[in-house]
Amino acid sequence: MPFSTPPVRDEGATAPSPFTLSGDDWRVAAGRPTGDWTGGRGAVTAFGLYKRAIGAGPRPVNATEVGLDFATADHLGWRAQPALTSDDEPAPASRVPSGALCTELSEWLRLPHVQLCASGSAAATGLAGGLLRADDHVVLDEQIHKHLYEAAVAATQQVHFSRHLDVEAMGRLMQQLRQHDHHRRILVMTEALFTTDAQTTDLSSLQAACRQYHAWLCVSVASDLGALGPGGAGQLALQDMLGKVDLVVGSFGPTLASPGGFLATRHRELLDQLSWYAAANPACGLACSGPWDEALAGLRRVRSAEGDSRRRRLAAAIAALRAGLVAHGCNILGKAAPVVPLLVGREDAGRMAVRLCAERGFAVRLLEHPEVPMGAARLLLQVSALHEPEQCVLAAARIAEAIIEAEERCGTSGSALCRL
Protein backbone atom coordinates (compact mmCIF):
# COMPACT_ATOMS: atom_id res chain seq x y z
CA MET A 1 0.00 0.00 0.00
CA PRO A 2 1.35 3.47 -0.78
CA PHE A 3 2.04 5.77 2.15
CA SER A 4 1.29 9.44 1.64
CA THR A 5 2.20 10.89 5.04
CA PRO A 6 5.30 10.61 7.23
CA PRO A 7 5.11 8.48 10.39
CA VAL A 8 4.68 11.37 12.86
CA ARG A 9 2.92 10.79 16.18
CA ASP A 10 1.83 13.09 19.00
CA GLU A 11 3.12 12.27 22.46
CA GLY A 12 0.11 10.20 23.41
CA ALA A 13 -0.85 8.89 20.02
CA THR A 14 -1.86 5.24 19.88
CA ALA A 15 -2.82 4.92 16.22
CA PRO A 16 -0.97 2.22 14.33
CA SER A 17 2.18 3.22 12.47
CA PRO A 18 2.29 3.21 8.67
CA PHE A 19 5.14 0.70 9.04
CA THR A 20 2.70 -2.18 8.66
CA LEU A 21 4.58 -4.54 6.39
CA SER A 22 7.62 -6.70 6.84
CA GLY A 23 10.16 -8.53 4.73
CA ASP A 24 9.84 -8.26 0.97
CA ASP A 25 6.28 -6.86 1.32
CA TRP A 26 7.76 -3.85 3.12
CA ARG A 27 10.29 -3.31 0.33
CA VAL A 28 7.64 -3.61 -2.39
CA ALA A 29 5.41 -1.09 -0.60
CA ALA A 30 8.33 1.31 -0.37
CA GLY A 31 9.10 0.85 -4.05
CA ARG A 32 12.31 -1.09 -3.40
CA PRO A 33 13.82 -4.19 -4.92
CA THR A 34 13.63 -7.31 -2.81
CA GLY A 35 16.73 -9.04 -1.51
CA ASP A 36 19.70 -7.90 0.55
CA TRP A 37 20.47 -4.60 -1.18
CA THR A 38 18.58 -1.71 0.47
CA GLY A 39 19.76 1.28 -1.49
CA GLY A 40 16.33 2.29 -2.78
CA ARG A 41 14.53 1.88 -6.07
CA GLY A 42 17.00 1.04 -8.83
CA ALA A 43 19.79 0.41 -6.35
CA VAL A 44 20.58 -3.05 -7.68
CA THR A 45 21.55 -1.47 -10.98
CA ALA A 46 23.46 1.23 -9.10
CA PHE A 47 25.45 -1.33 -7.16
CA GLY A 48 26.34 -3.06 -10.42
CA LEU A 49 27.58 0.24 -11.79
CA TYR A 50 29.71 0.69 -8.68
CA LYS A 51 31.23 -2.78 -9.08
CA ARG A 52 32.03 -2.10 -12.73
CA ALA A 53 33.57 1.26 -11.80
CA ILE A 54 36.00 -0.24 -9.30
CA GLY A 55 36.54 -3.55 -11.11
CA ALA A 56 37.17 -6.87 -9.40
CA GLY A 57 40.40 -5.85 -7.67
CA PRO A 58 40.99 -4.62 -4.13
CA ARG A 59 39.88 -1.23 -2.90
CA PRO A 60 42.26 1.52 -4.16
CA VAL A 61 44.44 3.40 -1.72
CA ASN A 62 45.33 6.35 -3.94
CA ALA A 63 43.13 9.37 -3.23
CA THR A 64 42.94 10.17 -6.94
CA GLU A 65 41.30 6.81 -7.69
CA VAL A 66 37.65 5.89 -7.25
CA GLY A 67 36.06 2.91 -5.58
CA LEU A 68 34.94 3.59 -2.01
CA ASP A 69 32.16 1.55 -0.48
CA PHE A 70 29.96 3.73 1.73
CA ALA A 71 27.09 1.23 1.61
CA THR A 72 28.54 -1.52 3.83
CA ALA A 73 28.59 -1.28 7.63
CA ASP A 74 32.23 -2.26 8.29
CA HIS A 75 33.18 0.50 10.69
CA LEU A 76 36.56 -0.81 11.82
CA GLY A 77 37.43 -2.54 8.56
CA TRP A 78 37.65 -6.07 9.94
CA ARG A 79 35.76 -7.59 6.99
CA ALA A 80 38.68 -6.81 4.70
CA GLN A 81 40.95 -9.06 6.78
CA PRO A 82 40.96 -12.87 7.00
CA ALA A 83 38.74 -14.25 9.74
CA LEU A 84 40.66 -15.07 12.92
CA THR A 85 39.86 -17.33 15.82
CA SER A 86 40.17 -16.26 19.43
CA ASP A 87 43.83 -17.40 19.36
CA ASP A 88 44.57 -15.94 15.91
CA GLU A 89 44.77 -19.39 14.32
CA PRO A 90 42.31 -21.75 12.60
CA ALA A 91 40.17 -23.74 14.99
CA PRO A 92 37.15 -26.03 14.93
CA ALA A 93 33.79 -24.29 15.05
CA SER A 94 33.01 -25.74 18.46
CA ARG A 95 36.26 -24.63 20.08
CA VAL A 96 34.94 -21.51 21.83
CA PRO A 97 32.00 -22.16 24.18
CA SER A 98 29.28 -19.53 24.39
CA GLY A 99 30.17 -18.89 28.03
CA ALA A 100 33.52 -17.35 27.11
CA LEU A 101 31.90 -14.83 24.78
CA CYS A 102 29.12 -14.08 27.27
CA THR A 103 31.69 -13.41 30.00
CA GLU A 104 33.64 -10.91 27.90
CA LEU A 105 30.48 -9.20 26.67
CA SER A 106 29.30 -8.92 30.27
CA GLU A 107 32.59 -7.31 31.31
CA TRP A 108 32.49 -4.92 28.34
CA LEU A 109 28.91 -3.75 28.92
CA ARG A 110 29.03 -4.12 32.73
CA LEU A 111 25.79 -6.07 32.56
CA PRO A 112 25.88 -9.39 34.42
CA HIS A 113 23.47 -11.43 32.30
CA VAL A 114 24.01 -12.05 28.56
CA GLN A 115 22.16 -14.18 26.03
CA LEU A 116 23.66 -14.89 22.58
CA CYS A 117 21.26 -14.81 19.63
CA ALA A 118 21.17 -15.69 15.96
CA SER A 119 21.19 -11.99 14.97
CA GLY A 120 20.46 -8.52 16.30
CA SER A 121 16.95 -8.72 14.87
CA ALA A 122 16.39 -12.07 16.58
CA ALA A 123 17.51 -10.54 19.88
CA ALA A 124 14.93 -7.75 19.60
CA THR A 125 12.15 -10.07 18.43
CA GLY A 126 12.84 -12.65 21.12
CA LEU A 127 13.08 -9.96 23.77
CA ALA A 128 9.68 -8.46 22.93
CA GLY A 129 8.04 -11.84 22.45
CA GLY A 130 9.45 -13.24 25.67
CA LEU A 131 8.63 -10.33 27.96
CA LEU A 132 5.33 -9.02 26.61
CA ARG A 133 1.80 -10.31 26.39
CA ALA A 134 -0.70 -9.24 23.76
CA ASP A 135 -2.14 -6.44 25.93
CA ASP A 136 1.16 -5.07 27.29
CA HIS A 137 2.53 -1.78 25.99
CA VAL A 138 5.54 -0.81 23.86
CA VAL A 139 6.69 2.81 23.49
CA LEU A 140 8.84 3.61 20.46
CA ASP A 141 10.67 6.62 19.10
CA GLU A 142 8.95 7.59 15.84
CA GLN A 143 12.19 7.04 13.90
CA ILE A 144 12.94 3.64 15.38
CA HIS A 145 14.68 1.10 13.15
CA LYS A 146 12.39 -1.20 11.21
CA HIS A 147 13.50 -4.41 12.93
CA LEU A 148 12.70 -2.96 16.37
CA TYR A 149 9.27 -1.85 15.19
CA GLU A 150 8.57 -5.27 13.73
CA ALA A 151 9.66 -6.91 17.00
CA ALA A 152 7.17 -4.73 18.88
CA VAL A 153 4.15 -5.32 16.63
CA ALA A 154 4.85 -9.06 16.58
CA ALA A 155 4.50 -9.13 20.38
CA THR A 156 1.60 -6.78 21.14
CA GLN A 157 -1.09 -4.64 19.57
CA GLN A 158 -0.44 -1.84 22.07
CA VAL A 159 2.35 0.03 20.23
CA HIS A 160 2.70 3.76 20.90
CA PHE A 161 4.92 6.38 19.26
CA SER A 162 6.61 9.45 20.69
CA ARG A 163 8.35 12.40 19.07
CA HIS A 164 11.89 11.74 17.95
CA LEU A 165 14.45 12.06 20.78
CA ASP A 166 11.91 13.87 23.03
CA VAL A 167 12.42 12.28 26.45
CA GLU A 168 9.83 14.54 28.10
CA ALA A 169 7.18 13.53 25.56
CA MET A 170 8.05 9.88 26.08
CA GLY A 171 7.75 10.36 29.85
CA ARG A 172 4.30 11.95 29.46
CA LEU A 173 3.22 9.04 27.30
CA MET A 174 4.39 6.53 29.92
CA GLN A 175 2.57 8.54 32.59
CA GLN A 176 -0.68 8.39 30.60
CA LEU A 177 -0.33 4.67 30.06
CA ARG A 178 0.42 4.02 33.73
CA GLN A 179 -2.52 6.15 34.89
CA HIS A 180 -4.95 4.12 32.80
CA ASP A 181 -3.28 0.74 33.19
CA HIS A 182 -1.59 0.02 36.51
CA HIS A 183 -0.70 -3.60 35.95
CA ARG A 184 0.36 -4.02 32.32
CA ARG A 185 4.01 -4.10 31.40
CA ILE A 186 5.59 -1.20 29.53
CA LEU A 187 8.67 -1.69 27.36
CA VAL A 188 10.43 1.38 25.93
CA MET A 189 12.63 0.67 22.90
CA THR A 190 15.11 3.18 21.47
CA GLU A 191 18.51 3.35 19.79
CA ALA A 192 21.76 4.65 21.18
CA LEU A 193 22.56 6.09 17.73
CA PHE A 194 19.87 6.65 15.10
CA THR A 195 21.17 6.00 11.61
CA THR A 196 18.45 8.12 10.01
CA ASP A 197 19.91 11.38 11.37
CA ALA A 198 23.06 10.42 13.37
CA GLN A 199 21.48 11.68 16.58
CA THR A 200 21.74 10.14 20.04
CA THR A 201 19.27 9.50 22.84
CA ASP A 202 19.67 11.00 26.32
CA LEU A 203 19.89 7.58 27.93
CA SER A 204 20.23 8.76 31.53
CA SER A 205 17.05 10.86 31.45
CA LEU A 206 15.12 8.18 29.60
CA GLN A 207 16.18 5.45 32.04
CA ALA A 208 15.13 7.68 34.96
CA ALA A 209 11.71 8.23 33.37
CA CYS A 210 11.30 4.49 32.85
CA ARG A 211 12.04 3.78 36.50
CA GLN A 212 9.61 6.46 37.59
CA TYR A 213 6.76 4.81 35.68
CA HIS A 214 7.84 1.19 36.27
CA ALA A 215 8.81 0.54 32.65
CA TRP A 216 11.74 -1.33 31.13
CA LEU A 217 14.18 0.42 28.83
CA CYS A 218 15.71 -1.50 25.92
CA VAL A 219 18.51 0.21 23.98
CA SER A 220 19.78 -1.02 20.61
CA VAL A 221 23.52 -0.45 20.21
CA ALA A 222 23.81 -1.97 16.73
CA SER A 223 25.06 1.27 15.12
CA ASP A 224 27.66 2.50 17.60
CA LEU A 225 29.00 -0.35 19.75
CA GLY A 226 32.63 -1.02 18.93
CA ALA A 227 33.03 2.09 16.78
CA LEU A 228 32.65 4.92 19.31
CA GLY A 229 33.52 5.70 22.90
CA PRO A 230 36.23 4.59 25.32
CA GLY A 231 37.15 0.99 24.62
CA GLY A 232 34.58 0.93 21.85
CA ALA A 233 31.67 0.79 24.30
CA GLY A 234 29.70 3.37 22.29
CA GLN A 235 27.15 5.82 23.61
CA LEU A 236 26.72 3.76 26.76
CA ALA A 237 30.30 4.69 27.73
CA LEU A 238 30.15 8.24 26.38
CA GLN A 239 27.03 8.91 28.48
CA ASP A 240 28.32 7.03 31.54
CA MET A 241 25.51 4.48 31.25
CA LEU A 242 27.47 1.23 31.21
CA GLY A 243 25.70 -1.21 33.49
CA LYS A 244 22.82 1.21 34.14
CA VAL A 245 20.37 0.36 31.33
CA ASP A 246 17.75 -2.35 31.89
CA LEU A 247 18.24 -4.14 28.56
CA VAL A 248 20.71 -3.84 25.70
CA VAL A 249 20.44 -5.55 22.30
CA GLY A 250 22.98 -5.49 19.49
CA SER A 251 24.47 -7.14 16.44
CA PHE A 252 27.99 -8.46 15.90
CA GLY A 253 28.07 -7.62 12.20
CA PRO A 254 28.95 -3.89 11.91
CA THR A 255 32.08 -3.93 14.11
CA LEU A 256 32.94 -7.54 14.99
CA ALA A 257 32.51 -8.70 11.35
CA SER A 258 30.80 -11.82 12.64
CA PRO A 259 27.30 -13.26 12.41
CA GLY A 260 25.15 -13.23 15.51
CA GLY A 261 23.71 -10.86 18.07
CA PHE A 262 23.10 -10.57 21.79
CA LEU A 263 20.92 -9.19 24.53
CA ALA A 264 22.22 -8.19 27.95
CA THR A 265 20.41 -7.17 31.11
CA ARG A 266 20.89 -6.11 34.70
CA HIS A 267 18.01 -8.31 35.87
CA ARG A 268 18.40 -12.05 36.32
CA GLU A 269 14.62 -12.59 36.37
CA LEU A 270 14.31 -11.11 32.88
CA LEU A 271 16.96 -13.42 31.46
CA ASP A 272 15.28 -16.41 33.15
CA GLN A 273 11.96 -15.49 31.56
CA LEU A 274 13.58 -15.12 28.14
CA SER A 275 15.31 -18.49 28.56
CA TRP A 276 11.97 -20.16 29.25
CA TYR A 277 10.48 -18.45 26.20
CA ALA A 278 13.40 -19.56 24.02
CA ALA A 279 13.03 -23.16 25.20
CA ALA A 280 9.34 -23.15 24.26
CA ASN A 281 9.93 -21.28 20.97
CA PRO A 282 13.20 -22.55 19.46
CA ALA A 283 12.55 -20.74 16.18
CA CYS A 284 12.66 -17.31 17.86
CA GLY A 285 16.47 -17.12 17.48
CA LEU A 286 17.19 -16.38 21.14
CA ALA A 287 18.91 -19.70 21.70
CA CYS A 288 21.79 -20.02 19.23
CA SER A 289 24.63 -22.52 19.45
CA GLY A 290 27.20 -20.55 17.47
CA PRO A 291 29.96 -21.06 16.41
CA TRP A 292 31.35 -18.13 18.39
CA ASP A 293 35.09 -18.31 17.55
CA GLU A 294 34.90 -15.45 15.07
CA ALA A 295 32.75 -13.27 17.35
CA LEU A 296 35.08 -13.72 20.33
CA ALA A 297 38.15 -12.94 18.22
CA GLY A 298 36.40 -9.84 16.87
CA LEU A 299 35.43 -8.68 20.35
CA ARG A 300 39.00 -9.02 21.60
CA ARG A 301 40.32 -7.07 18.60
CA VAL A 302 37.76 -4.31 19.18
CA ARG A 303 38.88 -3.96 22.80
CA SER A 304 42.61 -4.15 21.99
CA ALA A 305 45.16 -1.46 21.18
CA GLU A 306 44.54 -2.22 17.50
CA GLY A 307 40.86 -1.47 18.09
CA ASP A 308 41.76 1.90 19.61
CA SER A 309 43.96 2.64 16.60
CA ARG A 310 41.14 1.74 14.21
CA ARG A 311 38.72 4.00 16.07
CA ARG A 312 41.16 6.91 15.75
CA ARG A 313 41.45 6.25 12.00
CA LEU A 314 37.66 6.02 11.76
CA ALA A 315 37.27 9.35 13.57
CA ALA A 316 39.72 10.98 11.14
CA ALA A 317 37.81 9.62 8.15
CA ILE A 318 34.48 10.80 9.57
CA ALA A 319 35.86 14.29 10.22
CA ALA A 320 37.34 14.55 6.71
CA LEU A 321 34.13 13.36 5.03
CA ARG A 322 31.85 15.65 7.02
CA ALA A 323 34.15 18.65 6.51
CA GLY A 324 34.35 17.97 2.78
CA LEU A 325 30.58 17.69 2.44
CA VAL A 326 30.05 20.91 4.39
CA ALA A 327 32.63 22.69 2.23
CA HIS A 328 30.58 21.74 -0.84
CA GLY A 329 27.34 23.04 0.67
CA CYS A 330 25.80 19.70 1.55
CA ASN A 331 23.17 19.43 4.26
CA ILE A 332 24.55 16.75 6.59
CA LEU A 333 22.66 15.70 9.67
CA GLY A 334 23.53 14.86 13.24
CA LYS A 335 26.80 14.37 15.06
CA ALA A 336 30.13 12.83 14.12
CA ALA A 337 29.37 9.12 13.86
CA PRO A 338 30.17 6.12 11.64
CA VAL A 339 27.02 6.94 9.68
CA VAL A 340 26.78 10.26 7.82
CA PRO A 341 23.23 11.10 6.66
CA LEU A 342 23.16 13.56 3.75
CA LEU A 343 19.77 15.19 3.15
CA VAL A 344 18.63 15.27 -0.48
CA GLY A 345 14.86 15.87 -0.31
CA ARG A 346 12.76 14.40 -3.08
CA GLU A 347 12.81 10.64 -3.48
CA ASP A 348 13.36 10.67 -7.24
CA ALA A 349 16.41 12.91 -6.84
CA GLY A 350 17.72 10.62 -4.13
CA ARG A 351 17.41 7.53 -6.33
CA MET A 352 19.12 9.28 -9.21
CA ALA A 353 21.90 10.43 -6.86
CA VAL A 354 22.55 6.83 -5.79
CA ARG A 355 22.99 5.83 -9.43
CA LEU A 356 25.24 8.79 -10.24
CA CYS A 357 27.40 8.16 -7.18
CA ALA A 358 27.82 4.55 -8.33
CA GLU A 359 28.87 5.70 -11.79
CA ARG A 360 31.56 7.78 -10.11
CA GLY A 361 32.72 4.75 -8.12
CA PHE A 362 31.05 5.42 -4.76
CA ALA A 363 28.47 3.01 -3.36
CA VAL A 364 25.97 4.73 -1.05
CA ARG A 365 22.65 3.82 0.51
CA LEU A 366 19.36 5.68 0.13
CA LEU A 367 16.93 6.20 2.98
CA GLU A 368 13.45 7.12 1.81
CA HIS A 369 9.86 6.90 2.99
CA PRO A 370 8.73 4.99 5.05
CA GLU A 371 12.13 4.88 6.81
CA VAL A 372 12.16 8.70 6.90
CA PRO A 373 9.39 11.30 6.36
CA MET A 374 8.09 11.87 2.86
CA GLY A 375 10.14 14.42 0.95
CA ALA A 376 13.14 13.99 3.27
CA ALA A 377 15.10 11.31 1.39
CA ARG A 378 18.76 11.16 2.28
CA LEU A 379 21.93 9.38 1.34
CA LEU A 380 23.45 7.30 4.13
CA LEU A 381 27.24 7.01 4.07
CA GLN A 382 28.76 4.22 6.17
CA VAL A 383 32.31 5.22 7.05
CA SER A 384 35.12 2.72 7.65
CA ALA A 385 38.52 2.95 9.30
CA LEU A 386 39.94 1.82 5.95
CA HIS A 387 38.76 5.05 4.30
CA GLU A 388 41.70 7.45 4.16
CA PRO A 389 40.96 11.14 4.87
CA GLU A 390 42.24 12.11 1.39
CA GLN A 391 39.84 9.63 -0.18
CA CYS A 392 36.98 11.02 1.87
CA VAL A 393 37.72 14.58 0.70
CA LEU A 394 37.62 13.43 -2.92
CA ALA A 395 34.47 11.40 -2.28
CA ALA A 396 32.73 14.42 -0.74
CA ALA A 397 33.35 16.50 -3.87
CA ARG A 398 32.11 13.81 -6.24
CA ILE A 399 29.06 12.92 -4.15
CA ALA A 400 28.14 16.62 -4.07
CA GLU A 401 28.48 16.74 -7.86
CA ALA A 402 26.25 13.67 -8.17
CA ILE A 403 23.52 15.26 -6.05
CA ILE A 404 23.57 18.48 -8.05
CA GLU A 405 23.36 16.54 -11.31
CA ALA A 406 20.55 14.39 -9.91
CA GLU A 407 18.53 17.45 -8.94
CA GLU A 408 19.05 18.99 -12.34
CA ARG A 409 17.90 15.81 -14.09
CA CYS A 410 14.84 15.55 -11.85
CA GLY A 411 13.93 19.22 -12.20
CA THR A 412 14.45 20.07 -8.55
CA SER A 413 17.40 22.44 -8.92
CA GLY A 414 15.39 25.38 -7.63
CA SER A 415 14.87 23.64 -4.29
CA ALA A 416 18.23 21.93 -4.06
CA LEU A 417 19.53 21.21 -0.60
CA CYS A 418 23.13 20.79 -1.69
CA ARG A 419 25.18 23.15 -3.85
CA LEU A 420 28.75 23.29 -5.04
ABEGO torsion letter per residue (X at the ends): XBBABBBBBBAABABBBABABBEAAAAAAAGBBBEABAAEBGAAAAAAAAAAAAEABBBBABAABBGBBAABBBAAGAAABBBBBAAGBBBBAAABBAAAAAAAAAAAAGBABBBBBABAAAAAAAAAAAABBAABBBBBBAABBAAAAAAAAAABABBBBBBBGBAAAAAAAAAAAAAABAABBBBBBBBABBAAAGBBBBAAAAAAAAAAAGBBBBBBAAAABGABEBGGAEAAAAAGABGABABBBBBAAAAAGBBEBBBBBABAAAAAAAAAAAAABAAAGABBAOBAAAAAAAAAAAABAAAAAAAAAAAAAAAAAAAAAAAAGBBBBEBBBABBBBBAEBAAAAAAAAAAAAAAGBBBBBBBOAABBBGABBBBBBBBAABBAAAAAAAAAAAAAAAAAAAAAAGAAAABABBX
